[in-house]
Every structure is written in C-alpha cells, then in structure tokens.
Amino acid sequence: MDDRLLGVSTPGRKPRGRALLSFLVAMVLLAVIGATGGWLYGQRVADRRAADGGGGGEPTQPEVTSEPPSGEPCREETEAAAENAGSPGGLVEILYIRTEDNKQVWICRDTAGSIFYQGYVGPLGGELREGENALFLTTVAETAGGYLATNETDDGTTIYSVTPYRLTQSTNGKESTFPVAERRQG
C-alpha cells in the first residue's frame, strides 16, 4: 500500500515547493509585524514631537505670571467654567482638535498656568451645554505627547488622552480612539 494514502511520512527529501511556501509565508508575517511596530513607534514619536514643539527634550513648565498667555482666547463658556472653579481667568487655547465624527476638545491655560479640558460633541459653533453635550474638566496633566484629562464619576473613571493627532477615551479599561480631522496649536 502507498504510504501517502495512510498519511505516513516517509524519510527522505520533501518537495521543495512546500518548504519555499512556508519560508515565504514566514517572511510576509515578519514584514507585517515589523511594519506595524514601526508605524506605531512613529506615531508615538510624532505625538511627542508635536507636544514638545518639535524638540526632543523634556516639556517645560509654564511660567506663572499675571499676564495672559499668548494665543487665541478660549470659548466664553470655558472661561466662565474655569472662573467658577477658582481660575484667575485669561484662558487661551493651547490645543484644539476636532475628530472626524465632530467630537471637539479645547485644551486651555489660564494666567496662573493651570490647564483645563473642554469637550463638546456637536456641530461647529454649536452651543455648549454642560452635562448634555459638553464636559469641562479641571484635572488635566501635560504629558510628553499631549494632555490627559481625568473625569471621576459614580460610573467609574474616564481618562481622555488628547494629542494633535488623536483623541483616546478610556473608561474602566475600555478604550476608544478617534482620529483628528482638524487641529490648532497655540
């Protein structure tokens, strides 16, 4: 009886085609893995450089003065919310992003150097209504690649990671990422 019909392998040389195919599949898989890793690393480097103003060093702390920082003024709603939270005011936009699905975020700094997050979901120029379509946060940290804003609620903790290239929302370990369609940096 023929050994091939029983599924038994016979000693000796295997056909070259099978070995070549296995080698090519392995090479393609390694190339895809390498390209993906390189792309992810490049995105992190780009985010860090954008947040650092193009440099590779540590981010600098803002200088605390009574003079307003330079840049576009933040929205009136954000200014009012910041003043209600104890800010001296004079908020200017240091980063604005709009995602492809109309999520908008303003990162603003006041004259004391404090950073604030203003989020909004809706059309450009729409009215911000806190708790309905808008979220104002005072717990904001500057990172090497952008800003982290934290929102603590009874439902858990949500962290918003804002960079010039993406908005990432993490709620209780569940993460959603939104690519940026428009950006301004002050």
N, C-alpha and C positions, 0 to 999 in steps of 0.2 A: 504494500500500500504506500502511496505517496505521502511523505511526512508533511508536506504543505497542507494537505487536506485535514490532518489531525491538529493543526495549529502548533506543531512542534518545530522549533527552530533547529536547523542543522548547523553544525560547526562549519566555519569557513567564512569567506568573504560575503558581505552583504552587498546588495545592489547600491551603486554609487548615488543614484538619484535620491534615495531616501535620506542618506547622510547629508547630501548637499541641501536638500529641502529643510531639514532640521537646523542646519547651520544658518541658512538664510532667515528662517523664522526667528531664531535666537538673536540675530543681528538686528532685525527690524524692531523687535521688542526692546532691545537695549537702546537703540536710537530713539525710540519714542519716549522711553523713561528718561533718558538724558536730556532730550529736548524739553520735556515738561519741567524737569527740575531746573534747567537753565532759565526757562521763561519765568517760573515762579520766583527764582532768585532775582532776576532782572526787575520784576515788578516791585519787589521789596526795596531794592536799591533805588529805583526811580522815586518811590514814595518818600524814602528818607532824604534823598537829594532835594526833592521839591519842598519838603518841610523845613529843611535846613537852609533854604535859599540857594541851593546849588552847591554848597560846600559839603565837605565830608566830616566836619568836626562836630563837637557836641552842641546841642541847641543852647542858645544864650537865654538868660532870664531877662524879662523886660525890665527896663529902667522905670522905677516908680517916680512919677512927677505929678504936679498938679496941672500940667499942660496936657491937652488931649493928644492921644497918639495920632499920627497921620494916617489918612485913608478915608474911605467912604463912610459916612455915618451909618450906623445900623438902623434897622426899622424902628419907628416910634414905639410900636408895641414891645419890642425887645428892650428899648431904653427904659420904658415905664416899668416893665417887669424887673429889670436889674435894679432900678432905684428902689422899688418896693422890697427888694432883697438886701438893701443896705449899700448898694453901689453909689459912689460919688457921681456916676454918670459919665457923659462924654464917650459913649461907646462907638468904636469904629470896627468895621468889618475887616477881619484878618484872613478869612476864608469863606467863600460862598460856593456851594455846589448845588446842582440840580441833576437828579438822576433821570434816566430815560422814561421812568413812569411818574414823573412830576413830584418826587419827594425833594424838598428843598431844605438845606441846612445853612444857617449862618453861624459862624464862629466869630464872636466879638470880644474885644478887650476894652476895659474902661481905663480911666486916667490913673487908677491905683494899680493897674497891671493884672487885675482879675479877669478870667476868661469865662465866657458864657456861651451856651449852646441854645440856638433857637431852631426848632424843627417845624416843618409845615408840610402838609400833604394837600395839594390842590393846584389850581391854575396859577400862572404867573400873575403877580399883582393882586391876588385874592386877599380877602380879609382873614387875618389870623384870629382864631377863637380858641383860647387856651382850654385844653381838655376835650375839644371836639376835633379840630384839625391841626392844632398846634401844640408844641411841647417846649417849655422853657426850662433849662437846667442850669444850676449853679455849680454842680460838681463836675468840673472839666479839668483834665490834665493834658499838658502838652507832651507829646512823645516825639521820638526821632522821625516818625513818618507822618505825623498829623496830630490828631486830638482824640481823647477818649472821654466821653460823657457818660455818666452813670445815673440811672433812674431806679430808685428803690421804691417798690410798691408792695401791697399786700399779696400780689400775684407772683412776686419774685423780683429779681434784679435784671434790668436790661442795660447792656453796655452798647453804646454807639461809637464805632470807630470811624472817624471821618478823615479822609485823605483827599488830596486833589483828584484822585483817580477812582475812588470807590467809597461807598457807604456800607458798612457792615453792622448789622444789628444782631446781637447775641442775647437771647432771653432764656435763662435757665438751661444753658448748654446747647440750645437750638440756634443755629446761625443762618442768616440770610444776607446775601451780598448783592448790591445794586451798583452797576457801572455808572459813572458820571458822564452826562451828556454836555454839561456846561460848568465852567468854573471861573472864579475870580479870586485872586490872592492880593491882599493889601500889603 
